[in-house]
Amino acid sequence: MSMYKLFIFDMDGLLTDSEPLWRKAQETIFKKLDVELTTYEFEKFMGMRTLEVVKAIHKEHSWDGPSDEEVTQMIFEEIIRLIKTEGKMLPGVIECLEEVDKLGQNIVIASSSPQIVIDAVLEKLQISHHFHDLFSAEFEVFGKPHPGIFIKVAESYGVHNDDCVVFEDSPNGVIAAKAAKMKCIAVPDKEFKTNNRIHAADLVLDSLENYSNQLLEKL
């Protein structure tokens, strides 16, 4: 039995290789608006809710026509199409989830993606049965790096924040988890491995393939 009572998994970039697909979807839609985004902008906004990203980009790059909400919906439609055609599971996901399952505690997803995208990913990967619940930051006042979604998850289960372990891949997600006073295991993409915010996590792994329940003793 684990000393921790709730295990919270991010989704994009952790369970599935969707971060490049999000970038591809955003590039496609913003190109239609004659907006060219830099690598720095993509990295800065990773882990944030799409509407917040669109609003931030709109402040820096003006366009005529669709509203921020309409642009966001266009991105959602494109990312779902890409997930269905190109989405892949990242290494170690099944093994990690099966390992955490052995602890007999609740396992949930807490993602910045909207519910329709979470559903599309889980259908593609066929891993829904591992999760007791799904939480989307689209229903929160603020998205990551604000800790709101993680706090809501803990409250929903009546669990103290320090009894929760969060698995994250992005700097914004790590900051949100630590701001919620939760333990955090980071599994960053190679471009984030030297990011100082990633190392705010309690443990940093190269891959979910490296996870075992014994590592919880190091948190």
C-alpha positions in Angstrom: 0.0 0.0 0.0 1.3 3.4 -0.9 1.9 6.3 1.5 0.3 8.4 -1.3 -3.4 8.3 -1.9 -3.9 9.9 -5.4 -1.9 9.7 -8.6 -2.4 12.5 -11.1 -1.2 12.2 -14.7 -0.9 15.0 -17.2 -1.6 13.8 -20.8 0.0 15.7 -23.6 3.7 15.0 -23.9 3.5 12.5 -21.0 1.2 9.7 -22.2 1.1 10.6 -25.9 3.4 12.4 -28.3 0.8 15.1 -28.8 3.0 18.1 -28.1 4.4 18.1 -31.7 0.8 17.6 -33.0 -0.4 20.6 -30.9 2.4 22.6 -32.5 1.5 21.3 -35.9 -2.2 22.1 -35.4 -1.5 25.6 -34.1 0.9 26.3 -37.0 -1.7 25.2 -39.5 -4.4 27.4 -38.0 -2.3 30.4 -37.4 -0.8 30.2 -40.9 -4.4 30.7 -42.2 -4.4 33.9 -40.2 -1.0 35.0 -41.6 0.7 34.5 -38.2 4.1 32.9 -38.0 5.1 31.6 -34.5 8.6 31.2 -33.2 10.0 28.1 -31.4 10.3 30.3 -28.3 6.6 31.1 -28.4 5.6 27.4 -28.7 7.8 26.4 -25.8 6.7 29.3 -23.6 3.0 28.4 -23.9 3.5 24.6 -23.6 1.2 23.1 -21.0 -1.2 26.1 -21.0 -4.8 26.0 -22.1 -5.4 26.7 -25.8 -7.7 29.6 -25.3 -5.1 31.3 -23.1 -2.4 30.6 -25.7 -4.6 32.1 -28.4 -5.3 35.2 -26.4 -1.6 35.7 -25.6 -0.7 35.3 -29.3 -3.5 37.6 -30.4 -2.0 40.4 -28.2 1.3 40.0 -30.0 0.1 39.2 -33.5 -3.1 40.9 -34.8 -5.4 39.2 -37.3 -8.7 40.0 -38.9 -11.7 37.7 -38.8 -12.3 34.9 -36.3 -12.5 35.5 -32.6 -10.1 34.0 -30.1 -12.8 31.4 -29.2 -13.3 30.5 -32.9 -9.6 30.1 -33.5 -9.4 27.9 -30.4 -12.2 25.7 -31.8 -10.4 25.5 -35.1 -7.2 24.3 -33.3 -9.2 21.7 -31.4 -10.7 20.3 -34.6 -7.3 20.1 -36.2 -5.6 18.4 -33.1 -8.3 15.8 -32.9 -7.8 15.0 -36.6 -4.1 14.7 -36.0 -4.5 12.5 -32.9 -6.7 10.1 -34.8 -4.2 9.9 -37.7 -0.8 10.4 -36.1 -1.1 10.0 -32.4 1.2 7.5 -30.6 1.7 6.3 -27.1 5.0 7.3 -25.5 7.4 4.6 -24.2 6.7 3.1 -20.8 3.1 4.3 -20.4 1.4 0.9 -20.0 4.1 -0.4 -17.7 4.0 2.7 -15.5 0.2 2.7 -15.3 0.2 -1.0 -14.4 2.9 -0.4 -11.8 0.9 2.4 -10.2 -2.3 0.2 -10.4 -0.6 -2.2 -8.0 -0.8 0.4 -5.2 -4.5 0.2 -5.2 -5.1 4.0 -5.2 -7.0 6.3 -7.4 -5.4 7.3 -10.7 -6.7 10.3 -12.7 -5.8 12.5 -15.6 -5.5 16.3 -15.1 -4.9 17.9 -18.5 -4.9 21.4 -20.0 -6.6 19.9 -23.0 -10.4 20.2 -23.4 -12.5 17.1 -22.6 -13.0 16.3 -26.3 -9.3 16.1 -26.9 -8.7 14.0 -23.7 -11.5 11.6 -25.0 -9.8 11.4 -28.4 -6.4 10.5 -27.0 -7.8 7.9 -24.6 -9.8 6.3 -27.4 -6.7 6.3 -29.6 -4.4 4.8 -26.9 -7.0 2.4 -25.4 -6.0 3.2 -21.8 -9.2 4.6 -20.3 -9.6 1.6 -18.0 -6.5 2.7 -16.0 -8.1 6.0 -14.9 -10.8 6.6 -12.3 -11.6 10.1 -13.5 -10.6 12.7 -16.1 -10.2 16.4 -15.3 -9.8 19.2 -17.8 -8.5 22.7 -17.1 -10.9 24.1 -19.6 -13.4 24.2 -16.7 -11.0 26.1 -14.4 -10.7 29.9 -13.9 -7.0 29.6 -14.6 -5.0 27.0 -16.4 -1.5 25.7 -15.7 1.0 27.0 -14.4 -1.8 28.0 -11.9 -2.4 25.1 -9.5 -6.2 25.2 -9.7 -6.8 22.0 -11.6 -4.6 20.0 -9.2 -6.2 21.5 -6.1 -9.7 20.7 -7.6 -8.6 17.0 -8.1 -7.5 16.7 -4.5 -10.7 18.3 -3.2 -12.8 16.0 -5.4 -11.3 13.0 -3.7 -11.1 14.5 -0.2 -7.3 14.0 -0.2 -4.7 16.3 1.3 -2.5 17.9 -1.4 0.7 16.4 0.1 -0.8 12.9 -0.3 -0.8 13.4 -4.1 1.8 12.5 -6.7 1.7 14.4 -10.1 3.4 13.1 -13.3 4.2 16.0 -15.6 6.3 16.7 -18.7 6.2 20.5 -19.1 7.8 23.3 -17.0 4.3 24.9 -16.6 2.9 21.6 -15.3 5.7 21.1 -12.8 5.2 24.7 -11.5 1.5 24.0 -11.1 2.0 20.8 -9.2 4.6 22.3 -6.8 2.4 25.4 -6.3 -0.4 22.9 -5.3 2.1 21.5 -2.6 2.1 18.1 -4.3 4.9 15.7 -5.1 5.9 15.9 -8.7 7.7 13.4 -11.0 8.8 15.1 -14.2 9.4 13.2 -17.4 10.5 16.1 -19.7 11.0 16.0 -23.4 14.7 16.4 -24.3 14.3 20.1 -25.1 13.2 20.8 -21.5 15.7 18.6 -19.6 17.9 21.6 -18.7 15.0 23.9 -18.0 15.3 25.2 -14.4 11.6 24.9 -13.8 11.6 21.2 -14.6 14.1 20.7 -11.8 11.6 22.1 -9.3 10.1 18.6 -9.5 10.9 16.1 -6.7 12.2 13.6 -9.2 13.1 13.8 -12.9 13.1 10.7 -15.1 14.3 10.3 -18.7 11.2 8.1 -19.5 8.2 6.5 -17.9 10.1 3.3 -18.6 12.3 4.2 -15.7 9.4 4.4 -13.2 8.9 1.9 -10.4 6.9 2.2 -7.2 10.1 2.0 -5.2 11.0 5.5 -6.4 8.1 7.0 -4.3 10.4 6.6 -1.3 12.7 9.2 -2.8 10.0 11.9 -3.1 
